[in-house]
Amino acid sequence: MNSASKSIEQIVTLAPVIPVLVLDDPESALMVGEALLEGGLPVLEITLRTSAALECIKVLSRLKGAVIGAGTVLSSDQLSASMDAGASFVVSPGVTPRLVEAALRTRAPYLPGVATASEAMALAELGLSHFKFFPAEALGGTRHLASLASPLPRLRFCPTGGITQENAKAWLALPNVVCVGGSWVAPADAIRARDAKRITALAKEAAALRKTA
């Protein structure tokens, strides 16, 4: 099975941490991708926050063993462009009717952002079961998401926003959390310095944060 044929459930269970990356050029992107993959993190989210993001997705989608997603997807046009560039999944900070309709129509593996039980329930009615919980720390942290586990037992989340090496373990201990998203594994200064060894070391530490519940 190649990465493009994986479901979102399969993708988010490949590793405990999904690096959330802001990349400015394809050359740096390849270095970062190789370093993270060597450290044991195969699933990478490339945010559409730079003009080079789609080109970076194209380059990284050819990296053997990596599963590349597009993050900060805000429209159906961005979703289409991301999939055309080689993204295996898409992530959005929130949802709009047009965006979720496009994801369902194209069968793109999709991790929509939610902040409330109502948003999660509305998407669950459409057949979705895995969500990005964003912005995780600002919304009340682990206590907030833990409170949704009992009333929404079939739904699973990837908290993102304020997740660090220090608090990731607490998030991963929640029964309704499958993985976390964070930028700490590939700091901007390490990317600028092309410090692949540091990124690989951080990735190894993150990959060791396995689910405990």
C-alpha positions as CSV (number, residue, x, y, z in Angstrom):
1,M,0.0,0.0,0.0
2,N,1.5,3.4,-1.0
3,S,1.1,6.5,1.1
4,A,-1.6,8.0,-1.2
5,S,-3.9,5.0,-0.6
6,K,-3.8,5.2,3.2
7,S,-6.8,6.4,5.1
8,I,-6.6,9.3,7.6
9,E,-6.9,6.7,10.4
10,Q,-4.0,4.8,9.2
11,I,-1.9,7.9,8.7
12,V,-2.4,9.4,12.2
13,T,-1.5,6.1,13.9
14,L,1.9,5.8,12.1
15,A,3.7,7.8,14.8
16,P,2.9,9.6,18.0
17,V,4.0,13.0,16.7
18,I,3.3,14.7,13.4
19,P,5.8,17.5,12.8
20,V,4.1,20.8,11.7
21,L,6.5,22.4,9.3
22,V,6.9,25.9,7.8
23,L,9.3,25.5,4.9
24,D,10.7,28.2,2.6
25,D,12.6,26.3,0.0
26,P,12.6,22.7,-1.5
27,E,16.3,22.1,-0.7
28,S,15.8,22.8,3.0
29,A,12.6,20.8,2.9
30,L,14.4,17.7,1.7
31,M,17.0,18.0,4.4
32,V,14.3,18.4,7.1
33,G,12.3,15.5,5.7
34,E,15.2,13.1,5.6
35,A,16.3,14.1,9.1
36,L,12.8,13.6,10.5
37,L,12.4,10.3,8.7
38,E,15.7,9.1,10.1
39,G,14.5,10.0,13.5
40,G,11.4,7.8,13.2
41,L,8.7,10.4,12.2
42,P,7.4,9.4,8.8
43,V,4.3,11.6,8.7
44,L,5.0,15.3,8.0
45,E,2.6,18.2,7.7
46,I,3.8,21.0,5.4
47,T,1.8,24.1,6.1
48,L,0.6,26.3,3.2
49,R,2.1,29.4,4.8
50,T,4.8,30.1,2.3
51,S,5.0,30.6,-1.4
52,A,7.2,27.5,-1.6
53,A,5.0,25.2,0.3
54,L,3.5,23.3,-2.7
55,E,6.9,22.9,-4.3
56,C,8.2,21.5,-1.0
57,I,5.3,19.0,-0.9
58,K,6.2,17.9,-4.4
59,V,9.8,17.3,-3.4
60,L,9.0,15.5,-0.2
61,S,6.3,13.4,-1.7
62,R,9.1,11.6,-3.6
63,L,10.9,10.8,-0.3
64,K,10.7,7.0,0.2
65,G,8.9,6.1,3.4
66,A,7.5,9.5,4.1
67,V,3.8,10.4,4.2
68,I,3.4,14.0,3.3
69,G,0.4,16.1,4.2
70,A,-0.6,19.7,3.5
71,G,-1.6,21.8,6.5
72,T,-3.3,25.2,6.9
73,V,-5.6,24.2,4.0
74,L,-8.3,26.9,3.9
75,S,-10.2,26.3,0.7
76,S,-11.2,23.7,-1.8
77,D,-8.8,25.2,-4.3
78,Q,-5.9,24.7,-1.8
79,L,-7.1,21.2,-1.2
80,S,-7.0,20.4,-4.9
81,A,-3.6,22.1,-5.4
82,S,-2.2,20.1,-2.4
83,M,-3.3,16.8,-3.7
84,D,-2.0,17.6,-7.2
85,A,1.3,18.5,-5.7
86,G,1.5,15.0,-4.1
87,A,0.0,15.4,-0.7
88,S,-1.3,12.1,0.8
89,F,-3.6,14.0,3.3
90,V,-4.8,17.5,4.1
91,V,-5.2,19.3,7.4
92,S,-7.2,22.4,8.1
93,P,-7.3,24.6,11.2
94,G,-11.1,24.8,11.0
95,V,-13.9,23.8,8.6
96,T,-16.1,25.4,6.0
97,P,-19.0,23.7,4.1
98,R,-17.2,24.0,0.8
99,L,-13.9,22.6,2.2
100,V,-15.4,19.5,3.8
101,E,-17.6,18.9,0.7
102,A,-14.5,19.0,-1.5
103,A,-12.7,16.6,0.8
104,L,-15.6,14.1,0.8
105,R,-16.1,14.5,-2.9
106,T,-12.4,13.8,-3.8
107,R,-12.0,11.2,-1.0
108,A,-8.9,13.0,0.2
109,P,-7.7,11.8,3.6
110,Y,-8.8,14.8,5.7
111,L,-8.0,15.9,9.2
112,P,-10.4,18.9,9.9
113,G,-9.8,21.2,12.7
114,V,-12.4,21.4,15.5
115,A,-12.6,23.4,18.7
116,T,-16.0,22.3,20.1
117,A,-18.1,19.3,20.6
118,S,-20.7,20.7,18.3
119,E,-18.2,21.0,15.4
120,A,-17.0,17.4,16.0
121,M,-20.6,16.2,16.1
122,A,-21.5,17.9,12.9
123,L,-18.6,16.4,11.1
124,A,-19.2,13.0,12.6
125,E,-22.7,13.1,11.0
126,L,-20.9,13.3,7.6
127,G,-18.9,10.2,8.4
128,L,-15.7,11.7,9.7
129,S,-14.2,10.4,12.9
130,H,-10.6,11.9,13.2
131,F,-10.0,15.5,13.9
132,K,-7.4,18.1,14.6
133,F,-8.1,19.7,18.0
134,F,-6.9,23.3,17.6
135,P,-5.6,25.4,19.2
136,A,-5.2,22.7,21.9
137,E,-3.5,24.5,24.8
138,A,-5.5,27.8,24.3
139,L,-8.8,25.8,24.3
140,G,-8.2,24.5,27.8
141,G,-5.5,21.9,27.4
142,T,-5.9,18.2,28.3
143,R,-8.8,18.8,30.6
144,H,-11.0,20.1,27.8
145,L,-10.3,17.2,25.4
146,A,-10.5,14.6,28.1
147,S,-14.0,15.8,28.9
148,L,-15.1,14.9,25.4
149,A,-13.9,11.3,25.6
150,S,-17.0,9.9,27.4
151,P,-19.8,11.8,25.4
152,L,-18.0,11.3,22.1
153,P,-16.4,7.8,22.5
154,R,-15.9,7.0,18.8
155,L,-14.1,10.2,17.9
156,R,-10.3,10.6,17.9
157,F,-8.1,13.7,17.9
158,C,-4.7,15.0,17.0
159,P,-4.2,18.0,19.3
160,T,-2.1,20.8,17.8
161,G,-1.2,24.3,19.0
162,G,1.0,24.7,22.1
163,I,2.2,21.1,22.1
164,T,5.8,20.6,23.3
165,Q,8.2,17.9,24.2
166,E,7.3,18.5,27.8
167,N,3.5,18.3,27.6
168,A,3.1,15.9,24.6
169,K,3.1,12.8,26.9
170,A,0.2,14.1,28.9
171,W,-1.8,14.6,25.7
172,L,-0.9,11.2,24.3
173,A,-2.2,9.6,27.6
174,L,-5.7,10.6,26.8
175,P,-7.9,7.8,25.4
176,N,-9.3,9.9,22.6
177,V,-5.9,11.1,21.3
178,V,-4.1,9.2,18.6
179,C,-1.2,11.5,18.0
180,V,-0.1,15.1,18.5
181,G,1.1,17.8,16.1
182,G,3.9,20.1,16.9
183,S,6.7,22.3,15.5
184,W,9.3,21.7,18.2
185,V,10.9,18.7,16.4
186,A,12.1,21.0,13.6
187,P,12.8,24.4,15.1
188,A,13.2,27.3,12.7
189,D,16.8,28.0,13.8
190,A,17.8,24.4,13.2
191,I,16.3,24.6,9.7
192,R,18.1,27.8,8.9
193,A,21.4,26.3,10.2
194,R,20.7,23.1,8.3
195,D,21.3,21.2,11.5
196,A,20.1,17.8,10.4
197,K,21.6,16.1,13.4
198,R,19.7,18.2,15.9
199,I,16.4,17.6,14.0
200,T,17.0,13.9,13.9
201,A,17.8,13.8,17.6
202,L,14.6,15.7,18.4
203,A,12.6,13.4,16.2
204,K,14.0,10.3,18.0
205,E,12.9,11.8,21.3
206,A,9.4,12.5,19.9
207,A,9.1,9.1,18.3
208,A,9.7,7.5,21.7
209,L,6.6,9.2,23.0
210,R,4.4,6.2,22.4
211,K,0.7,6.0,23.4
212,T,0.3,4.8,27.0
213,A,-3.5,4.5,26.9
